[in-house]
């Protein structure tokens, strides 16, 4: 049994063909990084327009690589929640048209649950039940995952997601987009003790929620006092359209590296601390990590160390399965096997579904 999976929740146009043995026959991802780089973050309208242009070529290439036709598929799966509304609509519209044209079932996928299912794909064996941490550009959430189809939300960000904070701080420091890799590169030469930054909610053991907005603001105030623009912001305002951000002489490279390292360490402290608290509360001994921030080297190292100390099984997918992709949409196979299919009048749910 083979299914086509489609992913368009944010700024990656992706498709994959996966078998019921979790064999990936083909996977194609069209990135929009170059499109959004000049803005320092994802612009929703531009993202949705790019999806419109790329969705059919990506699907066509995926089917060609897999050597299958639409009529050979058992279902078409698509992520319908959560994500950017315009982006989700492009993927769902394409999936509906293909399912109707090929006469195959349509299966809706929760994008965040799929990130955890990427751990099942990476492990090659069962990972449920587990605690699941999703850390990405749009979401930072902790789940108790009973099965591949039964998730309970334990906590999540009350403001910015971890990946969003990385993007905004990188933009503030003039490091470029995407922010996660840019901050990590700068932090390699930095001293995390060079700046004293807060760890919001970390010491509050009554909640499994996260908060990164205050941390981002603290970085802003280390760059310039309240009410004053940072050197990087001044440079942007002074530039004419098309000019690239230049190095700021008043900010030594080492100081930028130290602040990047301090910020990265603060985020990782919060993620690891709350995740360990979730393990304590649930009593579970398997931990699965997903999302683009899971590609961060420091986070992977710290989680590995914490898991060893607690004798917890840790599963983190390879980097290609951490960032948005369609392979993780193979979670649709679990829904299909359980007899769940969706009607063609299903709609998107851009906001986080708290279940």
C-alpha positions in Angstrom: 0.0 0.0 0.0 1.4 3.4 -1.0 0.2 6.9 -0.1 1.0 10.4 -1.4 1.6 12.9 1.4 1.6 16.7 1.0 3.1 19.3 3.3 2.4 23.1 2.9 1.9 24.3 6.5 4.4 27.2 6.3 7.1 27.9 3.7 8.2 24.5 2.5 6.3 22.9 -0.4 6.8 19.1 0.0 5.5 15.8 -1.2 6.4 12.2 -0.5 5.3 8.7 -1.4 5.5 6.2 1.5 4.5 2.6 1.8 2.6 0.9 4.7 6.0 -0.6 5.6 7.2 3.0 6.1 9.5 2.7 3.1 10.1 6.2 1.5 9.8 5.8 -2.2 10.4 9.5 -2.9 10.6 12.8 -1.1 10.8 16.2 -2.6 11.1 19.5 -0.7 11.0 23.0 -2.4 12.5 25.5 0.0 11.4 29.2 0.2 14.4 30.4 2.3 15.8 32.7 -0.5 12.3 34.2 -1.0 11.9 35.3 2.6 15.5 36.0 3.6 15.4 39.7 2.7 12.5 40.1 5.2 14.1 38.3 8.1 11.2 35.9 8.4 8.3 34.2 6.6 5.8 36.5 4.9 2.5 34.5 4.8 1.2 36.0 1.5 4.5 35.4 -0.3 4.6 31.9 1.1 1.1 31.0 -0.2 1.8 32.4 -3.6 5.0 30.4 -3.9 3.1 27.2 -2.9 0.6 27.8 -5.7 3.5 27.9 -8.2 5.4 24.9 -6.8 2.8 22.5 -5.5 2.0 20.7 -8.8 5.6 20.4 -10.1 6.7 19.1 -6.6 3.9 16.4 -6.7 4.7 15.5 -10.3 8.4 15.1 -9.5 7.6 13.0 -6.4 5.4 10.6 -8.4 8.0 10.3 -11.1 10.8 9.5 -8.6 8.6 6.9 -6.9 7.6 5.3 -10.2 3.9 5.3 -9.3 0.7 6.8 -10.8 -2.2 8.4 -8.9 -4.3 5.3 -9.5 -1.7 3.2 -7.7 -2.1 5.0 -4.5 -4.2 4.0 -1.5 -4.8 7.6 -0.3 -3.7 11.2 -0.5 -2.7 12.7 2.8 -2.3 16.4 3.6 -1.4 18.5 6.7 -4.5 20.6 7.5 -3.5 21.9 11.0 -1.9 24.0 12.4 -0.1 26.4 10.1 -0.5 29.5 7.9 -4.0 29.7 6.5 -3.0 30.5 2.9 -0.3 27.9 2.8 -2.6 25.2 4.3 -5.3 26.0 1.7 -3.0 25.5 -1.2 -2.0 22.0 0.0 -5.6 21.0 1.0 -7.0 22.2 -2.4 -4.4 20.2 -4.3 -5.0 17.1 -2.1 -8.8 17.3 -2.6 -8.5 17.6 -6.4 -6.1 14.7 -6.6 -8.2 12.5 -4.3 -11.3 13.2 -6.3 -9.7 12.8 -9.7 -7.9 9.5 -8.7 -10.9 8.2 -6.8 -8.9 7.5 -3.6 -9.5 8.5 0.1 -8.4 11.8 1.6 -6.6 11.7 5.0 -6.0 14.8 7.0 -2.8 15.1 9.1 -2.0 17.1 12.2 1.4 18.8 11.4 2.6 18.7 15.0 1.7 15.1 15.5 3.5 14.3 12.3 6.7 15.9 13.7 6.7 13.3 16.5 5.9 10.5 14.1 9.1 11.4 12.3 10.7 9.8 15.4 8.9 6.6 14.6 10.2 6.6 11.1 13.8 7.3 12.3 13.7 4.7 15.0 12.4 1.9 12.7 10.4 0.5 15.6 7.6 1.5 18.0 8.2 4.7 20.1 4.8 5.1 21.7 3.9 5.8 24.5 6.3 8.7 24.9 6.7 12.4 25.8 6.9 14.4 22.6 8.6 17.8 22.3 8.0 19.9 19.2 10.2 22.9 18.8 9.8 24.8 15.6 9.4 28.2 14.0 5.7 28.4 14.8 5.2 26.0 17.7 6.8 24.9 20.9 4.7 22.2 22.5 4.9 19.2 24.9 2.7 16.2 24.4 1.9 13.0 26.2 1.7 10.6 23.2 -0.2 7.5 24.2 -0.2 6.1 20.6 0.4 7.5 17.1 -3.2 8.7 17.1 -3.8 9.7 20.7 -1.9 12.9 21.9 -2.6 14.9 25.0 -1.2 18.5 25.1 0.8 19.0 28.3 2.0 22.5 27.6 3.1 25.0 25.0 4.4 28.5 24.4 2.2 31.3 25.6 3.8 33.8 23.2 6.7 33.3 20.7 7.8 29.8 19.6 11.4 28.9 20.1 12.2 29.0 16.4 10.4 32.4 16.0 12.6 33.8 18.8 15.7 32.5 17.0 14.6 34.3 13.8 13.8 37.6 15.6 17.1 37.6 17.6 19.1 36.7 14.5 17.5 39.6 12.7 18.1 41.9 15.6 21.8 41.0 15.6 22.1 41.2 11.8 22.9 37.5 11.4 20.5 36.7 8.6 17.7 34.2 8.0 16.8 31.5 8.9 17.7 32.4 12.4 18.3 29.0 14.0 21.4 28.1 11.9 22.6 31.7 11.9 22.5 32.0 15.7 24.2 28.6 16.1 27.0 29.6 13.7 27.6 32.8 15.6 27.4 31.1 19.0 30.3 28.7 18.2 32.8 31.5 18.9 30.8 33.0 21.8 30.8 32.7 25.6 27.3 31.9 26.9 28.3 33.4 30.2 29.1 36.7 28.6 25.5 38.0 29.1 23.1 37.2 31.9 19.7 36.4 30.3 16.5 35.2 31.9 15.0 31.7 31.6 11.2 32.5 31.6 9.0 30.0 33.5 12.0 27.6 33.9 11.7 27.6 37.7 7.9 27.4 37.8 7.3 23.7 38.4 3.5 24.3 38.3 3.4 24.6 34.5 4.8 22.9 31.4 4.3 26.0 29.3 7.1 28.0 27.6 7.6 31.7 27.1 10.3 33.2 24.8 9.0 36.8 24.2 10.6 38.2 27.4 13.9 36.5 26.6 13.8 38.1 23.1 13.1 41.5 24.7 16.0 41.0 27.1 18.4 40.5 24.1 17.0 43.6 22.5 17.8 45.6 25.7 21.3 44.2 25.8 21.8 45.6 22.3 20.4 49.1 23.1 18.5 50.7 26.0 14.7 50.9 25.8 13.6 53.6 23.4 16.8 53.6 21.4 17.2 51.7 18.1 19.9 49.1 17.9 22.9 49.7 15.5 21.5 47.1 13.2 18.1 48.7 13.1 19.6 52.0 12.5 21.6 50.6 9.6 18.5 49.1 8.0 16.6 52.4 8.2 19.5 54.3 6.6 19.9 51.9 3.7 18.2 52.4 0.4 16.1 49.4 -1.0 18.3 46.6 -2.3 21.4 47.4 -0.1 22.6 44.6 2.1 23.1 44.9 5.8 26.7 45.9 6.4 28.9 45.0 9.4 28.4 47.4 12.3 31.8 48.8 13.5 30.4 49.7 16.9 29.6 46.1 17.7 32.7 43.8 17.8 32.2 40.4 16.3 33.0 38.8 19.7 30.2 40.7 21.4 27.7 39.5 18.9 29.0 35.9 19.3 28.7 36.1 23.1 25.1 37.4 22.9 24.2 34.7 20.4 25.7 32.0 22.6 23.9 33.4 25.7 20.6 33.5 23.9 20.9 30.0 22.5 21.9 28.6 25.9 18.9 30.2 27.6 16.5 28.8 25.0 18.0 25.3 25.4 17.9 25.5 29.2 14.1 26.2 29.0 13.4 23.5 26.5 15.4 20.8 28.3 14.1 21.9 31.8 10.4 21.7 30.9 10.9 18.5 28.9 12.5 16.8 31.9 9.7 18.0 34.1 7.2 16.5 31.6 9.0 13.1 31.9 8.9 13.4 35.7 5.2 14.1 35.7 4.2 11.4 33.2 6.6 8.7 34.4 7.3 7.8 30.7 10.7 6.6 29.7 10.8 7.4 26.0 11.3 10.9 24.7 10.8 12.0 21.1 11.8 15.3 19.7 10.7 17.0 16.5 10.6 20.3 14.7 13.3 22.5 13.1 14.8 23.6 16.4 15.5 19.9 17.1 18.3 20.4 14.5 20.2 22.6 16.9 23.4 20.9 18.0 23.5 22.2 21.6 19.9 21.1 22.2 20.6 17.6 20.8 23.7 17.4 23.0 21.9 18.6 26.2 18.9 16.3 25.6 21.3 13.3 25.0 23.1 14.0 28.3 19.9 14.5 30.3 18.4 11.3 28.8 21.5 9.3 29.8 21.4 10.6 33.3 17.7 9.7 33.7 18.0 6.4 31.7 15.4 7.6 29.3 15.3 6.4 25.7 15.8 9.4 23.4 14.7 9.5 19.8 15.7 12.5 17.6 15.2 12.3 13.8 18.0 13.0 11.4 18.2 16.7 10.3 16.2 16.1 7.1 13.2 14.9 9.1 13.4 17.7 11.7 12.6 20.5 9.4 9.3 20.5 7.5 8.9 17.6 5.1 6.2 15.4 3.7 7.7 12.1 4.8 6.5 12.6 8.4 3.0 12.7 6.9 3.2 9.0 6.9 1.3 9.2 10.2 -1.7 9.2 7.8 -1.0 5.4 7.4 -1.9 5.0 11.1 -5.2 6.8 10.5 -5.9 4.9 7.4 -5.3 1.5 9.0 -7.6 2.5 11.9 -10.3 3.3 9.3 -10.2 7.1 9.5 -10.7 8.9 6.2 -11.9 12.5 5.7 -14.7 14.0 3.6 -13.9 16.3 0.7 -15.6 19.2 2.5 -13.0 19.2 5.3 -11.5 22.6 6.0 -8.2 23.8 7.4 -7.6 24.7 11.1 -4.8 27.2 11.1 -4.7 27.6 14.9 -3.2 25.0 17.4 -5.8 22.3 18.1 -5.5 21.7 21.9 -5.9 18.0 21.9 
